[in-house]
Amino acid sequence: MSFLDTLKAKLAPAKDKVSDLAQQHGGKIDHGLDRAAKVVDDKTKGKYSEKIHSGTDKAKGALDRLAGKEPGSTSTDPPTAPPTPPAA
């Protein structure tokens, strides 16, 4: 096994735990990101507003990927597997 394979194998349980936490607390994390973005935007008097919102959107997208949701989705339900095609 290469070093990266070993590292991935050891980090898999941590990734699963982070994914579970992101699914359970995604709404709270989104709210926290919005609040932090607003505070920073207010402190900079809107000078970096576009960059702040861009960074916030990227962070929310990463959170959605960790939680296994489609980016931009507001559902808190766990993702469902796609339907299997009928046998020919």
Biopython code that builds the backbone (N, CA, C, O; Angstrom):
import numpy as np
from Bio.PDB.StructureBuilder import StructureBuilder

atoms = [
    (1, "MET", "N", (0.833, -1.178, 0.000)),
    (1, "MET", "CA", (0.000, 0.000, 0.000)),
    (1, "MET", "C", (0.878, 1.242, 0.000)),
    (1, "MET", "O", (1.895, 1.309, 0.691)),
    (2, "SER", "N", (0.474, 2.191, -0.767)),
    (2, "SER", "CA", (1.236, 3.429, -0.794)),
    (2, "SER", "C", (0.878, 4.269, 0.428)),
    (2, "SER", "O", (-0.081, 3.978, 1.142)),
    (3, "PHE", "N", (1.644, 5.283, 0.645)),
    (3, "PHE", "CA", (1.424, 6.178, 1.771)),
    (3, "PHE", "C", (0.037, 6.809, 1.710)),
    (3, "PHE", "O", (-0.652, 6.878, 2.727)),
    (4, "LEU", "N", (-0.382, 7.272, 0.531)),
    (4, "LEU", "CA", (-1.689, 7.914, 0.399)),
    (4, "LEU", "C", (-2.833, 6.937, 0.666)),
    (4, "LEU", "O", (-3.836, 7.307, 1.275)),
    (5, "ASP", "N", (-2.686, 5.699, 0.215)),
    (5, "ASP", "CA", (-3.720, 4.697, 0.477)),
    (5, "ASP", "C", (-3.857, 4.437, 1.977)),
    (5, "ASP", "O", (-4.965, 4.318, 2.498)),
    (6, "THR", "N", (-2.730, 4.354, 2.653)),
    (6, "THR", "CA", (-2.734, 4.149, 4.098)),
    (6, "THR", "C", (-3.379, 5.325, 4.805)),
    (6, "THR", "O", (-4.176, 5.142, 5.725)),
    (7, "LEU", "N", (-3.039, 6.524, 4.382)),
    (7, "LEU", "CA", (-3.601, 7.735, 4.981)),
    (7, "LEU", "C", (-5.105, 7.799, 4.767)),
    (7, "LEU", "O", (-5.850, 8.112, 5.696)),
    (8, "LYS", "N", (-5.560, 7.503, 3.546)),
    (8, "LYS", "CA", (-6.999, 7.507, 3.261)),
    (8, "LYS", "C", (-7.732, 6.484, 4.121)),
    (8, "LYS", "O", (-8.824, 6.760, 4.616)),
    (9, "ALA", "N", (-7.147, 5.321, 4.299)),
    (9, "ALA", "CA", (-7.779, 4.275, 5.101)),
    (9, "ALA", "C", (-7.910, 4.701, 6.563)),
    (9, "ALA", "O", (-8.910, 4.401, 7.215)),
    (10, "LYS", "N", (-6.901, 5.399, 7.070)),
    (10, "LYS", "CA", (-6.944, 5.829, 8.462)),
    (10, "LYS", "C", (-7.873, 7.016, 8.674)),
    (10, "LYS", "O", (-8.421, 7.182, 9.763)),
    (11, "LEU", "N", (-8.058, 7.839, 7.652)),
    (11, "LEU", "CA", (-8.911, 9.019, 7.785)),
    (11, "LEU", "C", (-10.379, 8.743, 7.439)),
    (11, "LEU", "O", (-11.230, 9.601, 7.672)),
    (12, "ALA", "N", (-10.682, 7.598, 6.905)),
    (12, "ALA", "CA", (-12.064, 7.280, 6.512)),
    (12, "ALA", "C", (-13.050, 7.403, 7.672)),
    (12, "ALA", "O", (-14.119, 7.984, 7.484)),
    (13, "PRO", "N", (-12.740, 6.881, 8.867)),
    (13, "PRO", "CA", (-13.703, 7.042, 9.974)),
    (13, "PRO", "C", (-13.939, 8.514, 10.337)),
    (13, "PRO", "O", (-15.060, 8.892, 10.677)),
    (14, "ALA", "N", (-12.913, 9.329, 10.270)),
    (14, "ALA", "CA", (-13.066, 10.757, 10.575)),
    (14, "ALA", "C", (-13.953, 11.424, 9.534)),
    (14, "ALA", "O", (-14.787, 12.265, 9.871)),
    (15, "LYS", "N", (-13.775, 11.051, 8.273)),
    (15, "LYS", "CA", (-14.604, 11.628, 7.218)),
    (15, "LYS", "C", (-16.066, 11.247, 7.420)),
    (15, "LYS", "O", (-16.958, 12.071, 7.217)),
    (16, "ASP", "N", (-16.311, 10.013, 7.814)),
    (16, "ASP", "CA", (-17.684, 9.572, 8.074)),
    (16, "ASP", "C", (-18.305, 10.359, 9.222)),
    (16, "ASP", "O", (-19.472, 10.745, 9.159)),
    (17, "LYS", "N", (-17.525, 10.594, 10.267)),
    (17, "LYS", "CA", (-18.045, 11.336, 11.416)),
    (17, "LYS", "C", (-18.343, 12.785, 11.030)),
    (17, "LYS", "O", (-19.377, 13.325, 11.422)),
    (18, "VAL", "N", (-17.459, 13.415, 10.274)),
    (18, "VAL", "CA", (-17.682, 14.793, 9.823)),
    (18, "VAL", "C", (-18.911, 14.849, 8.928)),
    (18, "VAL", "O", (-19.700, 15.789, 9.025)),
    (19, "SER", "N", (-19.082, 13.877, 8.076)),
    (19, "SER", "CA", (-20.246, 13.823, 7.200)),
    (19, "SER", "C", (-21.530, 13.719, 8.020)),
    (19, "SER", "O", (-22.510, 14.407, 7.733)),
    (20, "ASP", "N", (-21.527, 12.860, 9.038)),
    (20, "ASP", "CA", (-22.704, 12.726, 9.901)),
    (20, "ASP", "C", (-23.011, 14.035, 10.618)),
    (20, "ASP", "O", (-24.170, 14.443, 10.700)),
    (21, "LEU", "N", (-21.983, 14.689, 11.135)),
    (21, "LEU", "CA", (-22.184, 15.966, 11.827)),
    (21, "LEU", "C", (-22.718, 17.026, 10.876)),
    (21, "LEU", "O", (-23.576, 17.822, 11.255)),
    (22, "ALA", "N", (-22.220, 17.043, 9.647)),
    (22, "ALA", "CA", (-22.698, 18.016, 8.663)),
    (22, "ALA", "C", (-24.157, 17.767, 8.322)),
    (22, "ALA", "O", (-24.908, 18.716, 8.096)),
    (23, "GLN", "N", (-24.571, 16.504, 8.280)),
    (23, "GLN", "CA", (-25.976, 16.183, 8.015)),
    (23, "GLN", "C", (-26.861, 16.610, 9.178)),
    (23, "GLN", "O", (-27.948, 17.149, 8.968)),
    (24, "GLN", "N", (-26.405, 16.373, 10.398)),
    (24, "GLN", "CA", (-27.209, 16.675, 11.574)),
    (24, "GLN", "C", (-27.307, 18.171, 11.856)),
    (24, "GLN", "O", (-28.361, 18.656, 12.267)),
    (25, "HIS", "N", (-26.225, 18.897, 11.640)),
    (25, "HIS", "CA", (-26.161, 20.291, 12.059)),
    (25, "HIS", "C", (-25.963, 21.264, 10.901)),
    (25, "HIS", "O", (-25.480, 22.379, 11.098)),
    (26, "GLY", "N", (-26.332, 20.847, 9.707)),
    (26, "GLY", "CA", (-26.133, 21.688, 8.523)),
    (26, "GLY", "C", (-26.817, 23.033, 8.625)),
    (26, "GLY", "O", (-26.241, 24.045, 8.225)),
    (27, "GLY", "N", (-28.026, 23.073, 9.147)),
    (27, "GLY", "CA", (-28.763, 24.328, 9.284)),
    (27, "GLY", "C", (-28.072, 25.298, 10.222)),
    (27, "GLY", "O", (-28.000, 26.496, 9.949)),
    (28, "LYS", "N", (-27.563, 24.773, 11.335)),
    (28, "LYS", "CA", (-26.856, 25.620, 12.301)),
    (28, "LYS", "C", (-25.557, 26.155, 11.700)),
    (28, "LYS", "O", (-25.196, 27.312, 11.919)),
    (29, "ILE", "N", (-24.869, 25.322, 10.955)),
    (29, "ILE", "CA", (-23.611, 25.746, 10.342)),
    (29, "ILE", "C", (-23.882, 26.813, 9.290)),
    (29, "ILE", "O", (-23.162, 27.809, 9.220)),
    (30, "ASP", "N", (-24.922, 26.616, 8.464)),
    (30, "ASP", "CA", (-25.302, 27.627, 7.471)),
    (30, "ASP", "C", (-25.609, 28.959, 8.141)),
    (30, "ASP", "O", (-25.167, 30.015, 7.689)),
    (31, "HIS", "N", (-26.373, 28.890, 9.228)),
    (31, "HIS", "CA", (-26.730, 30.109, 9.953)),
    (31, "HIS", "C", (-25.474, 30.799, 10.496)),
    (31, "HIS", "O", (-25.355, 32.022, 10.420)),
    (32, "GLY", "N", (-24.553, 30.027, 11.035)),
    (32, "GLY", "CA", (-23.301, 30.584, 11.544)),
    (32, "GLY", "C", (-22.469, 31.233, 10.451)),
    (32, "GLY", "O", (-21.880, 32.294, 10.656)),
    (33, "LEU", "N", (-22.423, 30.587, 9.277)),
    (33, "LEU", "CA", (-21.691, 31.174, 8.154)),
    (33, "LEU", "C", (-22.312, 32.496, 7.731)),
    (33, "LEU", "O", (-21.598, 33.459, 7.449)),
    (34, "ASP", "N", (-23.651, 32.547, 7.686)),
    (34, "ASP", "CA", (-24.335, 33.781, 7.314)),
    (34, "ASP", "C", (-24.064, 34.897, 8.322)),
    (34, "ASP", "O", (-23.821, 36.044, 7.947)),
    (35, "ARG", "N", (-24.109, 34.544, 9.603)),
    (35, "ARG", "CA", (-23.857, 35.550, 10.633)),
    (35, "ARG", "C", (-22.427, 36.070, 10.567)),
    (35, "ARG", "O", (-22.191, 37.273, 10.675)),
    (36, "ALA", "N", (-21.469, 35.152, 10.388)),
    (36, "ALA", "CA", (-20.066, 35.567, 10.299)),
    (36, "ALA", "C", (-19.846, 36.459, 9.074)),
    (36, "ALA", "O", (-19.127, 37.454, 9.148)),
    (37, "ALA", "N", (-20.467, 36.098, 7.952)),
    (37, "ALA", "CA", (-20.328, 36.902, 6.730)),
    (37, "ALA", "C", (-20.901, 38.300, 6.947)),
    (37, "ALA", "O", (-20.323, 39.287, 6.492)),
    (38, "LYS", "N", (-22.033, 38.388, 7.640)),
    (38, "LYS", "CA", (-22.653, 39.686, 7.891)),
    (38, "LYS", "C", (-21.767, 40.552, 8.782)),
    (38, "LYS", "O", (-21.610, 41.747, 8.533)),
    (39, "VAL", "N", (-21.191, 39.948, 9.820)),
    (39, "VAL", "CA", (-20.315, 40.703, 10.727)),
    (39, "VAL", "C", (-19.104, 41.237, 9.975)),
    (39, "VAL", "O", (-18.750, 42.408, 10.113)),
    (40, "VAL", "N", (-18.471, 40.384, 9.182)),
    (40, "VAL", "CA", (-17.288, 40.807, 8.435)),
    (40, "VAL", "C", (-17.661, 41.880, 7.416)),
    (40, "VAL", "O", (-16.922, 42.847, 7.236)),
    (41, "ASP", "N", (-18.798, 41.715, 6.752)),
    (41, "ASP", "CA", (-19.255, 42.696, 5.765)),
    (41, "ASP", "C", (-19.524, 44.040, 6.441)),
    (41, "ASP", "O", (-19.182, 45.089, 5.894)),
    (42, "ASP", "N", (-20.131, 44.012, 7.620)),
    (42, "ASP", "CA", (-20.379, 45.256, 8.359)),
    (42, "ASP", "C", (-19.074, 45.917, 8.787)),
    (42, "ASP", "O", (-18.934, 47.135, 8.685)),
    (43, "LYS", "N", (-18.115, 45.118, 9.268)),
    (43, "LYS", "CA", (-16.825, 45.665, 9.727)),
    (43, "LYS", "C", (-16.034, 46.294, 8.579)),
    (43, "LYS", "O", (-15.316, 47.273, 8.781)),
    (44, "THR", "N", (-16.165, 45.734, 7.380)),
    (44, "THR", "CA", (-15.429, 46.274, 6.232)),
    (44, "THR", "C", (-16.263, 47.290, 5.461)),
    (44, "THR", "O", (-15.854, 47.768, 4.404)),
    (45, "LYS", "N", (-17.446, 47.616, 6.004)),
    (45, "LYS", "CA", (-18.347, 48.605, 5.406)),
    (45, "LYS", "C", (-18.700, 48.268, 3.953)),
    (45, "LYS", "O", (-18.840, 49.162, 3.118)),
    (46, "GLY", "N", (-18.842, 46.978, 3.662)),
    (46, "GLY", "CA", (-19.267, 46.527, 2.345)),
    (46, "GLY", "C", (-18.201, 46.559, 1.274)),
    (46, "GLY", "O", (-18.482, 46.257, 0.115)),
    (47, "LYS", "N", (-16.975, 46.919, 1.639)),
    (47, "LYS", "CA", (-15.898, 47.041, 0.644)),
    (47, "LYS", "C", (-15.595, 45.695, -0.033)),
    (47, "LYS", "O", (-15.270, 45.657, -1.220)),
    (48, "TYR", "N", (-15.702, 44.607, 0.712)),
    (48, "TYR", "CA", (-15.377, 43.275, 0.177)),
    (48, "TYR", "C", (-16.615, 42.387, 0.107)),
    (48, "TYR", "O", (-16.509, 41.163, 0.167)),
    (49, "SER", "N", (-17.760, 42.989, -0.017)),
    (49, "SER", "CA", (-19.026, 42.269, 0.026)),
    (49, "SER", "C", (-19.089, 41.121, -0.980)),
    (49, "SER", "O", (-19.513, 40.018, -0.637)),
    (50, "GLU", "N", (-18.675, 41.373, -2.194)),
    (50, "GLU", "CA", (-18.735, 40.337, -3.233)),
    (50, "GLU", "C", (-17.840, 39.149, -2.884)),
    (50, "GLU", "O", (-18.238, 37.998, -3.058)),
    (51, "LYS", "N", (-16.650, 39.425, -2.398)),
    (51, "LYS", "CA", (-15.721, 38.346, -2.040)),
    (51, "LYS", "C", (-16.225, 37.570, -0.825)),
    (51, "LYS", "O", (-16.069, 36.351, -0.754)),
    (52, "ILE", "N", (-16.824, 38.271, 0.119)),
    (52, "ILE", "CA", (-17.359, 37.618, 1.313)),
    (52, "ILE", "C", (-18.493, 36.673, 0.923)),
    (52, "ILE", "O", (-18.537, 35.531, 1.380)),
    (53, "HIS", "N", (-19.392, 37.141, 0.094)),
    (53, "HIS", "CA", (-20.521, 36.297, -0.324)),
    (53, "HIS", "C", (-20.046, 35.118, -1.175)),
    (53, "HIS", "O", (-20.595, 34.020, -1.083)),
    (54, "SER", "N", (-19.041, 35.346, -1.991)),
    (54, "SER", "CA", (-18.489, 34.258, -2.795)),
    (54, "SER", "C", (-17.877, 33.184, -1.892)),
    (54, "SER", "O", (-18.096, 31.991, -2.101)),
    (55, "GLY", "N", (-17.120, 33.610, -0.904)),
    (55, "GLY", "CA", (-16.515, 32.660, 0.032)),
    (55, "GLY", "C", (-17.548, 31.909, 0.842)),
    (55, "GLY", "O", (-17.402, 30.713, 1.097)),
    (56, "THR", "N", (-18.592, 32.609, 1.247)),
    (56, "THR", "CA", (-19.673, 31.977, 2.004)),
    (56, "THR", "C", (-20.377, 30.926, 1.148)),
    (56, "THR", "O", (-20.684, 29.833, 1.626)),
    (57, "ASP", "N", (-20.629, 31.255, -0.100)),
    (57, "ASP", "CA", (-21.276, 30.295, -1.006)),
    (57, "ASP", "C", (-20.410, 29.056, -1.210)),
    (57, "ASP", "O", (-20.921, 27.936, -1.242)),
    (58, "LYS", "N", (-19.103, 29.256, -1.346)),
    (58, "LYS", "CA", (-18.197, 28.116, -1.516)),
    (58, "LYS", "C", (-18.170, 27.249, -0.258)),
    (58, "LYS", "O", (-18.142, 26.022, -0.349)),
    (59, "ALA", "N", (-18.178, 27.884, 0.914)),
    (59, "ALA", "CA", (-18.186, 27.124, 2.169)),
    (59, "ALA", "C", (-19.471, 26.319, 2.305)),
    (59, "ALA", "O", (-19.441, 25.172, 2.752)),
    (60, "LYS", "N", (-20.605, 26.915, 1.920)),
    (60, "LYS", "CA", (-21.882, 26.194, 1.981)),
    (60, "LYS", "C", (-21.899, 25.035, 0.987)),
    (60, "LYS", "O", (-22.445, 23.972, 1.282)),
    (61, "GLY", "N", (-21.309, 25.235, -0.179)),
    (61, "GLY", "CA", (-21.220, 24.153, -1.155)),
    (61, "GLY", "C", (-20.380, 22.994, -0.640)),
    (61, "GLY", "O", (-20.724, 21.829, -0.839)),
    (62, "ALA", "N", (-19.275, 23.323, 0.026)),
    (62, "ALA", "CA", (-18.426, 22.282, 0.604)),
    (62, "ALA", "C", (-19.170, 21.544, 1.708)),
    (62, "ALA", "O", (-19.049, 20.326, 1.835)),
    (63, "LEU", "N", (-19.934, 22.277, 2.502)),
    (63, "LEU", "CA", (-20.733, 21.655, 3.557)),
    (63, "LEU", "C", (-21.762, 20.707, 2.963)),
    (63, "LEU", "O", (-21.969, 19.609, 3.478)),
    (64, "ASP", "N", (-22.406, 21.126, 1.883)),
    (64, "ASP", "CA", (-23.390, 20.275, 1.213)),
    (64, "ASP", "C", (-22.737, 19.003, 0.672)),
    (64, "ASP", "O", (-23.312, 17.919, 0.769)),
    (65, "ARG", "N", (-21.547, 19.134, 0.109)),
    (65, "ARG", "CA", (-20.851, 17.951, -0.396)),
    (65, "ARG", "C", (-20.500, 17.002, 0.744)),
    (65, "ARG", "O", (-20.625, 15.786, 0.598)),
    (66, "LEU", "N", (-20.059, 17.550, 1.884)),
    (66, "LEU", "CA", (-19.737, 16.709, 3.034)),
    (66, "LEU", "C", (-20.972, 15.991, 3.555)),
    (66, "LEU", "O", (-20.904, 14.829, 3.956)),
    (67, "ALA", "N", (-22.099, 16.690, 3.545)),
    (67, "ALA", "CA", (-23.336, 16.108, 4.051)),
    (67, "ALA", "C", (-23.966, 15.164, 3.043)),
    (67, "ALA", "O", (-24.905, 14.442, 3.378)),
    (68, "GLY", "N", (-23.464, 15.157, 1.808)),
    (68, "GLY", "CA", (-24.001, 14.270, 0.787)),
    (68, "GLY", "C", (-25.231, 14.819, 0.105)),
    (68, "GLY", "O", (-25.981, 14.067, -0.516)),
    (69, "LYS", "N", (-25.456, 16.143, 0.210)),
    (69, "LYS", "CA", (-26.603, 16.772, -0.439)),
    (69, "LYS", "C", (-26.162, 17.422, -1.736)),
    (69, "LYS", "O", (-24.977, 17.652, -1.978)),
    (70, "GLU", "N", (-27.163, 17.711, -2.563)),
    (70, "GLU", "CA", (-26.890, 18.479, -3.767)),
    (70, "GLU", "C", (-26.648, 19.926, -3.348)),
    (70, "GLU", "O", (-27.394, 20.446, -2.518)),
    (71, "PRO", "N", (-25.626, 20.596, -3.898)),
    (71, "PRO", "CA", (-25.386, 21.992, -3.546)),
    (71, "PRO", "C", (-26.613, 22.851, -3.838)),
    (71, "PRO", "O", (-27.231, 22.733, -4.896)),
    (72, "GLY", "N", (-26.955, 23.722, -2.879)),
    (72, "GLY", "CA", (-28.091, 24.613, -3.051)),
    (72, "GLY", "C", (-29.397, 24.012, -2.565)),
    (72, "GLY", "O", (-30.402, 24.718, -2.489)),
    (73, "SER", "N", (-29.411, 22.746, -2.240)),
    (73, "SER", "CA", (-30.627, 22.088, -1.753)),
    (73, "SER", "C", (-30.877, 22.511, -0.307)),
    (73, "SER", "O", (-29.937, 22.668, 0.473)),
    (74, "THR", "N", (-32.152, 22.696, 0.044)),
    (74, "THR", "CA", (-32.476, 23.103, 1.409)),
    (74, "THR", "C", (-33.049, 21.965, 2.222)),
    (74, "THR", "O", (-33.384, 22.152, 3.392)),
    (75, "SER", "N", (-33.169, 20.798, 1.636)),
    (75, "SER", "CA", (-33.735, 19.646, 2.324)),
    (75, "SER", "C", (-32.759, 19.116, 3.373)),
    (75, "SER", "O", (-31.552, 19.073, 3.138)),
    (76, "THR", "N", (-33.283, 18.716, 4.522)),
    (76, "THR", "CA", (-32.444, 18.123, 5.552)),
    (76, "THR", "C", (-32.554, 16.608, 5.546)),
    (76, "THR", "O", (-31.948, 15.937, 6.382)),
    (77, "ASP", "N", (-33.331, 16.060, 4.599)),
    (77, "ASP", "CA", (-33.470, 14.614, 4.493)),
    (77, "ASP", "C", (-32.185, 14.020, 3.941)),
    (77, "ASP", "O", (-31.505, 14.665, 3.144)),
    (78, "PRO", "N", (-31.835, 12.796, 4.350)),
    (78, "PRO", "CA", (-30.647, 12.170, 3.783)),
    (78, "PRO", "C", (-30.848, 11.904, 2.297)),
    (78, "PRO", "O", (-31.978, 11.711, 1.850)),
    (79, "PRO", "N", (-29.775, 11.892, 1.538)),
    (79, "PRO", "CA", (-29.907, 11.666, 0.101)),
    (79, "PRO", "C", (-30.449, 10.273, -0.190)),
    (79, "PRO", "O", (-30.183, 9.320, 0.542)),
    (80, "THR", "N", (-31.200, 10.178, -1.256)),
    (80, "THR", "CA", (-31.744, 8.887, -1.650)),
    (80, "THR", "C", (-30.953, 8.372, -2.845)),
    (80, "THR", "O", (-30.405, 9.146, -3.630)),
    (81, "ALA", "N", (-30.908, 7.063, -2.962)),
    (81, "ALA", "CA", (-30.192, 6.448, -4.076)),
    (81, "ALA", "C", (-31.017, 6.627, -5.348)),
    (81, "ALA", "O", (-32.246, 6.591, -5.295)),
    (82, "PRO", "N", (-30.360, 6.818, -6.487)),
    (82, "PRO", "CA", (-31.095, 6.935, -7.737)),
    (82, "PRO", "C", (-31.785, 5.612, -8.072)),
    (82, "PRO", "O", (-31.277, 4.543, -7.734)),
    (83, "PRO", "N", (-32.928, 5.682, -8.729)),
    (83, "PRO", "CA", (-33.639, 4.437, -9.054)),
    (83, "PRO", "C", (-32.824, 3.585, -10.015)),
    (83, "PRO", "O", (-32.107, 4.098, -10.875)),
    (84, "THR", "N", (-32.949, 2.282, -9.852)),
    (84, "THR", "CA", (-32.220, 1.381, -10.750)),
    (84, "THR", "C", (-33.033, 1.225, -12.034)),
    (84, "THR", "O", (-34.261, 1.148, -11.985)),
    (85, "PRO", "N", (-32.364, 1.178, -13.169)),
    (85, "PRO", "CA", (-33.093, 1.010, -14.425)),
    (85, "PRO", "C", (-33.710, -0.381, -14.510)),
    (85, "PRO", "O", (-33.157, -1.334, -13.962)),
    (86, "PRO", "N", (-34.853, -0.510, -15.193)),
    (86, "PRO", "CA", (-35.481, -1.827, -15.315)),
    (86, "PRO", "C", (-34.613, -2.762, -16.151)),
    (86, "PRO", "O", (-33.869, -2.330, -17.031)),
    (87, "ALA", "N", (-34.727, -4.048, -15.854)),
    (87, "ALA", "CA", (-33.965, -5.046, -16.604)),
    (87, "ALA", "C", (-34.504, -5.158, -18.017)),
    (87, "ALA", "O", (-35.711, -5.063, -18.239)),
    (88, "ALA", "N", (-33.612, -5.360, -18.967)),
    (88, "ALA", "CA", (-34.027, -5.415, -20.367)),
    (88, "ALA", "C", (-34.492, -6.775, -20.789)),
    (88, "ALA", "O", (-34.871, -6.968, -21.944)),
]
sb = StructureBuilder()
sb.init_structure("model")
sb.init_model(0)
sb.init_chain("A")
sb.init_seg("    ")
for serial, (resi, resn, name, xyz) in enumerate(atoms, 1):
    if name == "N":
        sb.init_residue(resn, " ", resi, " ")
    sb.init_atom(name, np.array(xyz, "f"), 0.0, 1.0, " ", f" {name:<3s}", serial, name[0])
structure = sb.get_structure()
